[in-house]
Amino acid sequence: MKQALLYEGKAKQIYATENPNQVIMYYKDDATAFNGIKKSVIAEKGRLNAAITNHLFAYLSENGVPTHLIEQLNEREQLCHNVEIFPLEVIIRNIAAGSITKRLAVVEGTSFTQPIFELCYKNDDLGDPLINDDHAIALGLITAEQLAQVKALTLKINTLLQARFDEIGIDLVDFKIEFGKTTTNEIVLADEISPDSCRFWEQTTARKLDKDRFRQDLGDVTQAYEEILARLLG
Ligand code: UDP
């Protein structure tokens, strides 16, 4: 079923299938941080992120969010619609952590009065710089109409994910998602939603259950990812 390797990123590989409208996404154990400067392997990460993404994309899809996911094929592979990814990292921040604490001198853990919607231009050479809506449109990365759809979907995804994680005792601090355009011009959620791309804090203890354990050398990285999956599967 899996054919030529089309693309290899830091954490995943994309393979062609016999159907040009479908691809297979393979989740690796490789981990990078700080724009690729810190590199390692996190045991079982690929399997855990595939399972977490599968669960969350199914939940979002049941609640009216279109996604690229067709089906989970095995522990590390998902069959997906072949989409053209917008070169944008779409970020939502509910609680201050990471880069915004430095950029705007906000104390980590501060709750924002409303979710902050951010865009970064996906460009490794530039270090994925923060841009605004006008930059994205004027650079031709996305149209104004598409961006309005992306923003509405992102805010809906945030509301749905916050509710889902609240049920399992976890605060959704922030997250990064990506969108793609199908061959029929539909905008769909793509890529992954996992502890690699979100910050999850345990409500009772403020324990970090995400990639910050790797970034900050906090230890027990695999255990944190396992904990997220176990709680989601209940
Ligand atoms: N994020 C991501 N990929 C990136 C950059 C950020 O998945 O290349 C996620 C990150 O895990 C966090 C959110 O986006 O959940 C906001 O990240 P931030 O801008 O604070 O950057 P960081 O401090 O992670 O470099």
Boltz pocket constraint, residues with backbone or C-beta under 6 A from the ligand:
constraints:
  - pocket:
      binder: B
      contacts: [[A, 34], [A, 89], [A, 91], [A, 92], [A, 97], [A, 98], [A, 99], [A, 100], [A, 128], [A, 174], [A, 175], [A, 176], [A, 195], [A, 196], [A, 197], [A, 198], [A, 199], [A, 211]]
      max_distance: 6.0
